[in-house]
Structure formats: structure tokens, C-alpha cells
């Protein structure tokens, strides 16, 4: 049973540090019924989680099956600093009200994956604020500047003469101190978090809490483009809060190659079942589109419902296979005449007029299901169905 659990926990992981401790924790659970704690931290810097975040949540859910009690840490204090990981400049400070609003949104979303009875939601302001000046000074003595500058992103910024604030040096120390306060047995995070995750082990030694957490790192999930990491700022993301039709369509838009990456990191199907699907695609007994539809159904059902997922599949088929327009879409009313490039922006179909013009040039824009090529087109009084690509639609009413 331990080996079965280890296989599931290792699934999709990039690196495990101190796997021997992980095995001991599992052994104690199966033989003695002893549970253990698994920590994962999320800074509430945006209101919505995307599927890239849920890679960690899926792994936490796997631990819950094998005796793990999850410490879901919302970094309401550390979010005020901003994680410097991968950043080329100091992040802007968020307002406390915005942090709290985002934090509440996270709590709503995570329990679509995690078992609330095996999860404790904690906020690190609860123990960092009481540290006070003396405690914070003591914390800074546990690590030196030279070692901090060995961190890749700090090193690059230092050599380039780009400013690094003292508060950014505090971030990994505070994340590590979270593990001291919580007494975490395991911490998981992305591969880009390795420095911060190891800080937890270091500080647990320094503060002599009697244990050192094992560390499990998950790979960064690629976005819809299959190249860059999934990110809202890059526009290649699938949000947990996306509507069913949007979520289903986005998943079907990923490449056949990327589909297997999503299966490994996001699906709850067993590794053996996924391998059987791969073999079926390779020998022609399974069509890649049908396999991808099954993944889209699974993920859409997870965040909505079975009925919503089936309806999204039917709607996708109706719109795309039969070249029909959706039964529901956002509606807008504007004063005209209106330049078509601006109309696409106003309806949320394009981020800028320059992008609108590029999409018109590429033949990606349709009005009333007819492709247009005139970038300077003016929309006069009337009602229009605007379409960009295969999935973006809006109904526009122009009045004079």
C-alpha cells in the first residue's frame, strides 16, 4: 500500500527532497494511523485561481487520500511584500482590503478540489504580526546577504544594477518561518519556489523544532500556447472561475501533445488508465479529439457540475462542428458609428485596437458569421454578432 501511495504522490513531480522522511510518514499512517501535515502557501495577489495553481491542489488532494492533513496557507502578510520569485523588479504593494477580498475568493475555490474536513486554512499574518520588531530582527540573523544573493533572480538583478528592496530579502525568510510556526512535515510548491521551500527546512533546523520538512516540487504548467507558463497576464490561462462553455472550449484548444501534460498534472485518472489512452491514440483505436473531450468533461465537471459539463460539450459541438453561433453571449450597446477595431475592444473580444487590427488581417474576425478584411470598417446603426477566432462572441447594438 505504501508503494501505491508513493507512486501516486510521485506522479508528475519534478523533484522530491528527503523522500526517506516521506516514506516514514506514509509508513506511520498505514501501520499506526498517524496523520501528518502538508503545507502549501498561496499569496492572494489576484482574485482568481487558474489551472496552473490547481496542479498543487491536485497533489494536496492526493496526500489527503494517504493520511495527509493540509495546511492551506493564505499569505495575507507576505502578499504585502510580493514574492520576488522570477520577478525582474520589485512588485507593487497590494492594499489590505484587496488582499482580504482575494483571500476569501481562494477559500471558495479550493474546496472544489480539497476535502474541507482534512484541510485547515491559515493566514500567516496571525503569527507574523505578533513577531514584532524584535522577532523580525532575530529572523534576519538566520541567513546572510551573500547566500541570499546566490538566489538566481536576485543574482541577475544585482548584476544588472536593478533595485532589490530589503523587504524582498524578508520574503523567503517569512515563508520559511511559516513552516516553523506550523511545524509542517511536508511543503509543496512549484519548481520556481525551490529556494523558498528549502528555507523552511533551514529555519526548522535553526529554531530546533525537532523535524525538517520534506519538500515536493511540482513542474510549472504550460498555458494554452504550450510554451509559456500559464499566466493571467499572458492571456494563456484557464481560470477556475471560467464559465463552463469557456472552460470546455479552452481545454479543447490545447495541442494533442500538451493534452498529455494536462492529463498527468490535472486529471484524477490513474497513470495506468492514461497510459492506455496514449496507446489507444498511437494505434488508432482512440481519436485524440475524443480523448481531449473526456479531459475537458472531467475538468469542467470538477469546477461546475456533470450537467454543466455535458451542456458545454453539446454547445461546443453545436457552435464549432455545425458552425453555428452560441445560444448565449455577452450583449453590448454603444453610441455609433463605431470603428470595428474599437468595437472588438469595447466588447472584450480583443485587448487593444492594434491587436484587433492584427486579428482582422489574419482573418480571425467575423461579423454575422462573415469574415471581414477591412481594418477601417465603421459599424453604423444596427445589431451585429462579433466573433474573434472560434470561441469569442459578442452581440453588439449600435445606436445613433
Secondary structure, DSSP 8 states (H G I E B T S, - for coil): -HHHHHHHHHTTEEEEE-HHHHHHHHHHHHHH---EEEEEEE---SS--BHHHHHHHHHHHHHHHTTEEEEEEE-TTGGGT---TT-SS------HHHHHHHHHHHHHHHTTTS-GGGEEEEETHHHHGGGHHHHHHHHHTTS-HHHHTTSHHHHHHHHTT----HHHHHHHHHHHHHHHHHT-SEEEEEGGGHHHHHHHHHHHHHTT-S---EEEEE---B-TTSSSB--TTTT---BTTS-HHHHHHHHHTS-HHHHHHHHHHH--S-HHHHHHHHHHHHHTSS-HHHHHHHHHHHHHHHHS-HHHHHHHHHHHIIIIIS----S--EEEEEESSEEHHHHHHHTTS-S-HHHHHHHHHTT-EEETTEE---TT-EE-SEEEEEEETTTEEEEEEEE-
